[in-house]
Amino acid sequence: MKFWLATILALAMPLAAPAAGKKSKSFLITVHVEGTAEEAPKFSAPVKLGSEGRQYYFKRVPEFTDDDIAYFYPFISKDGKSYGVGFKLKNHASETLKGLCLTNPGKLLGVRIPNAPYTALLIDRPIDDGVIVVWDGLTKQHLKAFENKFPHADQAIAQAPGGGVPLNGPLAPGPARE
């Protein structure tokens, strides 16, 4: 019996070894659902939001990442100094977002973008269009990084079967991008 156990472990070690040395993948964007203080520090992380610096907690494991984004649409934010971006999720992620909104009403979705303020969105209704919007706080460097990673909404629509369907809402094509 000990011989078989040792043999199985010896055969399994080469399979586990490659994963042990891998670094975690870094993302341009991650989206996290609100957690609780009781889940910290293992499953949620503290984040201070708002002008008062109120303490919130967001789950450490993201619900969505770069891999879930179909395309993006940048715009100048209301403050006129920074940029905002709408992210259109891929179909599978869009369905997941809708389910997430149905099961977490009243909670926040936290959007983490490196070198940008942490953004939180209130879940107040199901999101049917699969769009997550960061309204402000982004720079031209962020837009350049997004452009290198994701297609622009104008390109995605033009390449869609049948020439694409016009969009409504925050990702509707507008003025030419910079």
C-alpha positions as CSV (number, residue, x, y, z in Angstrom):
1,M,0.0,0.0,0.0
2,K,2.8,2.4,0.9
3,F,4.5,1.6,-2.4
4,W,1.4,2.6,-4.4
5,L,1.0,5.8,-2.4
6,A,4.6,6.8,-3.0
7,T,4.3,5.9,-6.8
8,I,1.2,8.1,-7.1
9,L,2.8,11.0,-5.4
10,A,6.0,10.7,-7.5
11,L,3.9,10.8,-10.7
12,A,1.8,13.7,-9.5
13,M,4.8,15.9,-8.5
14,P,5.8,16.9,-12.1
15,L,2.2,18.0,-12.7
16,A,2.1,20.3,-9.7
17,A,5.7,21.7,-10.1
18,P,5.0,23.9,-13.1
19,A,2.1,25.7,-11.4
20,A,4.2,26.3,-8.3
21,G,6.6,28.7,-10.0
22,K,4.1,30.7,-12.0
23,K,3.4,34.4,-11.2
24,S,-0.2,35.6,-11.0
25,K,-1.4,37.4,-14.0
26,S,-1.7,41.1,-13.7
27,F,-4.8,42.8,-15.1
28,L,-5.7,46.3,-16.4
29,I,-9.1,46.0,-14.8
30,T,-10.7,43.8,-12.2
31,V,-14.3,44.0,-10.9
32,H,-15.1,42.8,-7.3
33,V,-18.4,42.4,-5.5
34,E,-18.7,43.9,-2.0
35,G,-17.8,41.7,0.9
36,T,-17.9,42.0,4.6
37,A,-15.5,42.8,7.4
38,E,-16.0,39.3,8.8
39,E,-14.5,37.9,5.5
40,A,-11.4,40.0,5.9
41,P,-8.4,39.5,5.6
42,K,-8.7,36.1,3.9
43,F,-11.6,36.6,1.5
44,S,-12.1,40.4,1.3
45,A,-9.9,43.5,1.4
46,P,-10.6,46.9,3.0
47,V,-11.0,49.9,0.6
48,K,-11.7,53.5,1.7
49,L,-14.1,55.3,-0.6
50,G,-15.7,58.7,-0.8
51,S,-14.6,62.1,0.4
52,E,-15.1,60.9,4.0
53,G,-12.9,57.8,3.4
54,R,-15.6,55.4,4.6
55,Q,-14.4,51.8,5.0
56,Y,-15.8,49.2,2.6
57,Y,-14.7,45.6,1.9
58,F,-14.5,43.9,-1.5
59,K,-14.0,40.3,-2.2
60,R,-10.4,39.5,-3.2
61,V,-11.3,37.2,-6.1
62,P,-12.6,39.3,-9.0
63,E,-15.9,38.6,-10.7
64,F,-14.6,40.0,-14.0
65,T,-11.1,40.7,-15.5
66,D,-9.6,41.8,-18.8
67,D,-10.5,38.4,-20.2
68,D,-14.2,39.2,-19.9
69,I,-14.1,42.5,-21.8
70,A,-15.3,42.6,-25.4
71,Y,-14.5,46.3,-26.1
72,F,-14.3,49.7,-24.5
73,Y,-15.5,53.2,-25.2
74,P,-13.7,56.2,-23.7
75,F,-15.2,59.6,-23.1
76,I,-14.3,62.9,-21.3
77,S,-15.6,62.9,-17.8
78,K,-18.0,65.4,-16.4
79,D,-15.1,67.2,-14.5
80,G,-13.4,67.9,-17.9
81,K,-10.0,67.0,-16.5
82,S,-10.1,63.2,-16.6
83,Y,-11.6,60.4,-18.7
84,G,-14.2,57.8,-18.2
85,V,-14.7,54.5,-19.9
86,G,-17.5,52.1,-20.7
87,F,-16.5,48.4,-20.8
88,K,-18.8,46.1,-22.8
89,L,-18.5,42.6,-21.4
90,K,-18.5,39.4,-23.5
91,N,-21.7,37.5,-23.7
92,H,-20.9,34.9,-21.0
93,A,-19.7,37.7,-18.6
94,S,-22.8,39.8,-19.4
95,E,-25.0,37.0,-18.3
96,T,-22.9,36.5,-15.1
97,L,-23.2,40.2,-14.4
98,K,-27.0,40.1,-14.7
99,G,-27.1,37.1,-12.3
100,L,-24.7,38.9,-9.9
101,C,-27.0,41.9,-9.8
102,L,-30.0,39.8,-9.1
103,T,-28.3,38.1,-6.2
104,N,-26.6,41.1,-4.7
105,P,-29.0,44.1,-4.7
106,G,-27.9,47.0,-2.6
107,K,-24.2,45.9,-2.6
108,L,-21.4,47.6,-4.5
109,L,-19.3,46.5,-7.4
110,G,-15.7,47.7,-7.1
111,V,-13.7,48.5,-10.2
112,R,-9.9,48.3,-9.7
113,I,-7.7,49.9,-12.4
114,P,-4.0,50.3,-11.6
115,N,-3.0,54.0,-10.8
116,A,-6.6,55.1,-10.8
117,P,-9.0,55.8,-7.9
118,Y,-11.0,52.7,-6.8
119,T,-14.5,53.1,-8.3
120,A,-17.6,51.6,-6.8
121,L,-21.0,51.2,-8.5
122,L,-24.2,50.5,-6.6
123,I,-26.2,47.5,-7.7
124,D,-29.7,48.9,-7.8
125,R,-31.2,46.9,-10.7
126,P,-30.3,44.0,-13.0
127,I,-27.8,45.1,-15.7
128,D,-29.1,43.7,-19.0
129,D,-26.7,45.4,-21.4
130,G,-23.4,44.0,-20.0
131,V,-21.9,47.4,-19.6
132,I,-19.8,48.6,-16.7
133,V,-18.9,52.3,-16.6
134,V,-16.1,54.1,-14.8
135,W,-17.3,57.7,-14.9
136,D,-14.0,59.5,-14.2
137,G,-10.5,59.5,-12.8
138,L,-8.7,57.9,-15.8
139,T,-5.8,59.4,-17.7
140,K,-4.6,59.3,-21.3
141,Q,-2.1,56.6,-20.2
142,H,-5.1,54.4,-19.1
143,L,-6.8,54.9,-22.4
144,K,-3.6,54.0,-24.3
145,A,-3.3,50.8,-22.2
146,F,-6.9,49.9,-22.9
147,E,-6.4,50.6,-26.6
148,N,-3.5,48.2,-26.6
149,K,-5.5,45.5,-24.9
150,F,-9.2,45.9,-26.1
151,P,-10.8,46.9,-29.4
152,H,-12.5,50.3,-29.4
153,A,-16.3,50.2,-29.6
154,D,-16.2,51.7,-33.1
155,Q,-14.0,48.9,-34.4
156,A,-16.0,46.2,-32.7
157,I,-19.3,47.5,-34.2
158,A,-17.8,47.8,-37.7
159,Q,-16.4,44.2,-37.5
160,A,-19.7,42.7,-36.2
161,P,-21.7,40.5,-38.6
162,G,-23.9,42.5,-40.9
163,G,-21.9,45.7,-40.2
164,G,-22.9,45.8,-36.6
165,V,-25.9,47.0,-34.7
166,P,-26.1,50.6,-33.5
167,L,-25.6,50.9,-29.7
168,N,-27.7,52.8,-27.3
169,G,-26.6,54.2,-24.0
170,P,-23.1,55.0,-22.7
171,L,-21.3,53.0,-25.4
172,A,-23.1,54.5,-28.3
173,P,-20.5,55.8,-30.8
174,G,-19.9,59.5,-30.5
175,P,-17.2,62.0,-31.4
176,A,-13.9,60.7,-32.7
177,R,-11.6,59.5,-30.0
178,E,-8.2,61.0,-29.4
